[in-house]
Amino acid sequence: MKVLMLGPQGSGKSTQGKLLAEFLDVPYISTGETFRKMAGQDDEVGERVKGLLDQGQLVDDDLTAEVVKKRLNQKDCSAGFVMDGYPRTLQQVEVFDPGFEIVIYLDISDEEATNRLFKRKREDDTLELIQERLTIYHRETEPLLKYYDE
């Protein structure tokens, strides 16, 4: 089963996605976690990713699709997966569509998302960066709700 978790940052996608993946006995894949690990690597891609994350920006569509394709081609994904963080935009679906069978949307207010993100005390969870990521989410990711609803 191929499941997509959608919702703003702080909505609980990671928590619920991990629980669902465990229940379904499939891998949980978070592009955010993947990129944070990449940002810690001392190479050109790692430095590029780190620079984007430090500014509250998102990794470009082509690199994101490449990373996701590579991960989904691994043997443990043959029975399915729970995905968090891809696709973020309609353009990403055009670059690579994993063929989700189920889409789960976790809906919370920006105020609640901000409160939750502050509690996790991550370095990239400043008020300015949280607001920037939520603005990007509303502009670029929310249109996916209509796409998958249809």
C-alpha positions as CSV (number, residue, x, y, z in Angstrom):
1,M,0.0,0.0,0.0
2,K,1.4,3.4,-1.0
3,V,0.2,6.1,1.4
4,L,0.9,9.8,1.4
5,M,0.7,11.9,4.5
6,L,-0.3,15.6,3.8
7,G,-0.6,18.5,6.2
8,P,1.4,21.5,7.3
9,Q,4.5,21.3,9.3
10,G,3.7,20.4,12.9
11,S,0.4,18.6,12.0
12,G,1.7,15.3,13.2
13,K,2.6,13.7,9.8
14,S,5.7,12.1,11.2
15,T,4.1,10.8,14.3
16,Q,1.1,9.4,12.6
17,G,3.1,8.2,9.5
18,K,5.5,6.2,11.6
19,L,2.6,4.6,13.5
20,L,0.8,3.7,10.3
21,A,4.0,2.4,8.7
22,E,4.6,0.1,11.6
23,F,1.0,-1.1,11.5
24,L,1.2,-1.8,7.8
25,D,4.7,-3.2,8.1
26,V,6.1,-0.9,5.4
27,P,8.8,1.7,5.6
28,Y,8.1,5.3,6.7
29,I,9.9,7.7,4.3
30,S,10.3,11.4,5.3
31,T,12.0,13.6,2.7
32,G,12.6,16.2,5.5
33,E,14.5,13.7,7.6
34,T,16.4,12.5,4.5
35,F,17.4,16.1,3.6
36,R,18.4,16.9,7.2
37,K,20.8,13.9,7.1
38,M,22.1,15.0,3.7
39,A,22.7,18.5,5.1
40,G,25.1,17.0,7.6
41,Q,27.2,15.5,4.9
42,D,30.4,17.2,3.9
43,D,29.9,17.2,0.1
44,E,28.5,19.5,-2.6
45,V,24.9,18.2,-2.3
46,G,25.0,18.3,1.5
47,E,26.2,21.9,1.5
48,R,23.6,22.9,-1.1
49,V,20.8,21.3,1.0
50,K,22.1,22.8,4.2
51,G,22.1,26.3,2.7
52,L,18.5,25.9,1.6
53,L,17.3,24.5,4.9
54,D,19.1,27.2,6.9
55,Q,17.1,29.8,4.9
56,G,13.8,28.0,5.4
57,Q,13.7,27.2,1.7
58,L,12.8,23.9,0.0
59,V,15.0,21.6,-2.0
60,D,14.4,21.9,-5.8
61,D,12.0,19.5,-7.5
62,D,14.5,17.6,-9.6
63,L,16.8,16.7,-6.7
64,T,13.9,15.8,-4.5
65,A,12.4,13.5,-7.2
66,E,15.8,11.9,-7.7
67,V,16.2,11.2,-4.0
68,V,12.6,9.8,-3.7
69,K,12.9,7.5,-6.8
70,K,16.1,6.1,-5.5
71,R,14.6,5.4,-2.1
72,L,11.4,3.8,-3.5
73,N,13.4,1.5,-5.7
74,Q,14.9,-0.2,-2.6
75,K,13.7,-3.7,-1.8
76,D,11.9,-2.8,1.4
77,C,9.4,-0.6,-0.5
78,S,8.2,-3.5,-2.7
79,A,5.1,-4.0,-0.5
80,G,4.4,-0.2,-0.2
81,F,5.4,2.7,2.0
82,V,4.1,5.7,4.0
83,M,5.5,8.9,2.5
84,D,5.8,12.3,4.3
85,G,7.1,15.3,2.4
86,Y,6.8,14.2,-1.3
87,P,5.2,15.6,-3.4
88,R,5.1,19.1,-2.0
89,T,3.9,20.7,-5.3
90,L,1.9,19.9,-8.4
91,Q,5.1,20.3,-10.3
92,Q,6.7,17.5,-8.3
93,V,3.8,15.2,-9.3
94,E,4.6,16.0,-12.9
95,V,8.3,15.1,-12.4
96,F,7.6,11.9,-10.6
97,D,4.3,10.4,-9.3
98,P,4.7,7.5,-6.9
99,G,1.1,6.3,-7.5
100,F,-0.4,6.7,-4.1
101,E,-3.3,4.6,-3.2
102,I,-4.3,6.5,-0.1
103,V,-3.8,10.1,0.9
104,I,-4.3,11.2,4.5
105,Y,-4.7,14.9,5.3
106,L,-3.9,16.2,8.7
107,D,-5.5,19.6,9.1
108,I,-4.5,22.1,11.8
109,S,-4.4,25.9,12.1
110,D,-1.2,27.8,11.6
111,E,-1.3,28.9,15.2
112,E,-1.4,25.3,16.4
113,A,1.4,24.3,14.0
114,T,3.6,27.1,15.2
115,N,3.0,26.2,18.8
116,R,3.9,22.5,18.1
117,L,7.0,23.4,16.1
118,F,8.3,25.6,18.9
119,K,8.0,22.8,21.4
120,R,10.2,20.4,19.4
121,K,13.1,22.9,19.7
122,R,14.9,22.2,16.4
123,E,17.5,24.7,15.2
124,D,15.5,25.5,12.0
125,D,12.3,26.2,14.0
126,T,12.6,29.9,14.5
127,L,9.4,32.0,14.2
128,E,10.6,33.5,11.0
129,L,11.4,30.2,9.3
130,I,8.2,28.5,10.6
131,Q,6.1,31.4,9.1
132,E,8.1,31.1,5.8
133,R,7.5,27.3,5.6
134,L,3.8,27.7,6.4
135,T,3.4,30.4,3.7
136,I,5.1,28.0,1.2
137,Y,2.9,25.2,2.4
138,H,-0.3,27.2,1.8
139,R,0.9,28.4,-1.6
140,E,2.5,25.3,-3.0
141,T,1.3,22.2,-1.2
142,E,-2.3,22.9,-0.4
143,P,-3.2,22.7,-4.2
144,L,-2.3,19.0,-3.9
145,L,-5.4,18.5,-1.8
146,K,-7.7,19.3,-4.7
147,Y,-5.5,17.2,-7.1
148,Y,-5.7,14.1,-4.9
149,D,-9.4,14.7,-4.0
150,E,-10.2,14.5,-7.8
